[in-house]
Amino acid sequence: MRAAGLAGPAVLLLAMLLGPAAPAEEPGGLVVTRVAAGSVAERNGLRPGDRLLRWEQGDVSGTLASPFDLDEAELERAPRGAVTLAFEREGATHAASLWPDDWGLEVRPDLPAAAVAALDVVRQPVVAEGRAKAVDVCRSLAPTLSTPADRAWLLLQVAEAEARTRRLTEAEAAAADALREAGATTPAVEAQLWSALGRLRQRHGQVADAQAAFVKALALDEGRDAESLALAARLQDRASLALRVPKDLTEAVSLQERATALRERWAPRSLAFASGLSLLGRLLAERGDMTGALERLRRASALAVSLAPASLVYARCLTFEAYILMASGGLEEAEPMLHRALELQRRREPDGLEQRLGLSLLAIACLLGGVFLAAVIAIGCLQA
């Protein structure tokens, strides 16, 4: 989750001077800091500044006291159907029903004014002016927060900020502090933290360390509920690493088949199930089973386009299917799929890693097809 705007140096300095002794008196819930463009949350009228209070799905409901609560609701409940979020805006209570796409919400808990200003800098996707000082402010204020979940969450933001600037030793130290705080929370929060740490390590090529973190998260969720959709997500985290370590393909396919079976049982009409089928297809292709791969990928694409044709999940399905077709000599069929995937990715996540993968595949397809000018353009976009 990222924040909405960039606090200027003067605002940050003022907030730092206020210090932790002057916390903002906020009434509970989670403050929305960003709503992703084109997301289901944006389409249903949520906007920055709204305060999320509760979630409901049929006769099941829960409060939203920590960002981890929102992540758990999206992971466990969203694939099963529409989830209603109760939120407050300008003193009035409203409701938004979210389904089927990713919610696209970024939030924060109640924080002291100094932490709010610093966090706005820390969570920028690019290095912002005053970032190092803002990181120090967040680290120093984390122990003053009232709950261990909030302390763990703020330290996780520090870890992710440090990792974005390749300060991996400092990122690991902040993550270790977050995990210590999480020990006083619940297994669900601990699992989320280990999973986040695994993804952070994976992004920076620390494959063995990422696997160790994913194993921890998987064990925690398996101990909670061996039939949960959260467990399916942890299984998929582990399976995805095999795309970097091909020698583990047999185990990865087994893990992903288990994840996909859980989603088919509990959420067969969901983008989570489509995403799982898509990854399973890619893993089968890496193992040489092109027939099985295309069958899964075509099922995934059909489901994703029927649920949310503008979703990143559908873009991912198209990219993976095009990858398989290219490997099988189907360049003519693959190229329009890649163009469509890139169009969706540019609209929803213009700076995302998936767009770079799509551009790379498009460049290869153009080179193999002899369309050299298009290949040069794709490579130029990659280098921009």
Helices and strands as residue ranges (DSSP letters): H 9-18, E 30-35, H 40-43, E 51-57, E 60-63, H 67-76, G 78-80, E 83-89, E 92-98, E 105-108, H 113-122, H 131-141, G 142-144, H 148-164, H 168-182, H 187-203, H 207-224, H 229-240, G 241-243, G 246-248, H 249-266, H 271-286, H 290-307, H 312-327, H 331-348, H 353-369, H 372-383
